[in-house]
Amino acid sequence: MDLEKLLIPEIQEWIEKNANENPHKLALKKSPFGDIPMHILAEQIAGKQKFSKKVPFLSKAKNIIFPPKINIEQTSSWDTALYKANLIKAKKIVDITGGFGIDCMAFSEKFKEVYHIEQNSDLQKIAELNFKNLDLKNIQSKNLNGLSFLDETHENFDVIYADPSRRDDNKNRVFKIEDLTPSPLEIILKSLDKTNYLMLKLSPMLDLKDAVNKLENIKEIHIVSVKNELKELLFILQNNKTEDIKIHCVNLQTNQPEYIFNNINDLEISSFSTPLKYLYEPNASIMKSGAFNRIAKDFGLKKLDLNTHLYTSNDLINDFPGEIYTDIKSIENPKKYLKNKSIRFIKRNFPNDLQKLKKQYKFKTDGTEIVIFTSSINGVHILTAKSLNK
């Protein structure tokens, strides 16, 4: 199908008019436009709805074509795309796995020259049309295989960026270094003589220590969460890197500060305590980093137990990168207190899973009152608490 037909004013008006309809129900109806299948129109509605949260300005923009669902899944949110765009100050960047082009849109705000390379001809065409309609004149889009582009180009770039596919040939999700396409190891081999920096976006499911063992010349690792939901692992590689790897833990759309440390290995065991006046729960990025003892040492906190990644103090640490709880009280009779109560459930190193605990104590998990199930050096605890986070 000629994708540009989707930009016909009559069709764009229909998409806008039906923007809030259920795409699945629409797909069962007859197309109002004879040469455009209804499933394609429903796909546009679904994409518009998906990007209303992921990239809000795009869902509101006129004359935008959205890709199939499978291409949307690996697309960056606007928050994470802007974060990447601000990591390295330079003039010229190429994205060799360009996809739908959200990262390139963000790069275009910070880089003078942006190259979008995408081997899927339909996806590349969609991105190219969108760049044009958004008046992003500093983006050049090419329908090429990213690795072939690196083989054939004689240009050098300040930054080469790649987001390898996390789907195998059967469309199943994968996340290990060796299962990604194109291979990060092959990208490194073809990139580091053509660039100052290589930035790789990898799965948040990836084992960090395994990645550090397999990837050379890592300068920085950025662990990126949005509202405490882990989203991306970004690896920045640099030729002839000599210093320790710097780890950045960020939690976007919160007031929590960035937590930065050197060396992926954690420190020796920290000191322990039963719950004191304040409890601290590290954000998702720090939990992913594995800096469980380091965070306690850096902020002068005590851990509740070796395997309990909650921390405590009598003095308030306002700039802790995570959630802070106060008014910590032990529930003396949990069965009586929790029966038929709706709570905000938090569990850290506590026996039994959620379903068993719900059956045992007969509570629901759709409320706002915080109840923490945890263990310390003194045994198990069921606690009520209040959050200090805004």
Secondary structure, DSSP 4 states (H G I P E B T S, - for coil): --GGGGGSHHHHHHHHHTTTS-HHHHTTSPPSSTTS-HHHHHHHHHHHHHHHHHSHHHHHSSS-PPPPHHHHHTPPPHHHHHHHHTTS--SEEEETT-TT-HHHHHHHHH-SEEEEE-S-HHHHHHHHHHHHHTT-TTEEEE-S-HHHHHHH----EEEEEE--B-B-TTS-B--SGGGSBS-HHHHHHHHTTSEEEEEEEE-TTS-HHHHHHH--SEEEEEEEEETTEEEEEEEEEETT--SPPEEEEEEETSSPPPEEEE-SS--S---B-S--SEEEEE-HHHHHHT-HHHHHHHHT-EEEETTEEEEEESS--TT-SEEEEEEEEE-S-HHHHHTT-EEEEEEES-SS-HHHHHHHH--EEEEEEEEEEEEETTEEEEEEEEE---
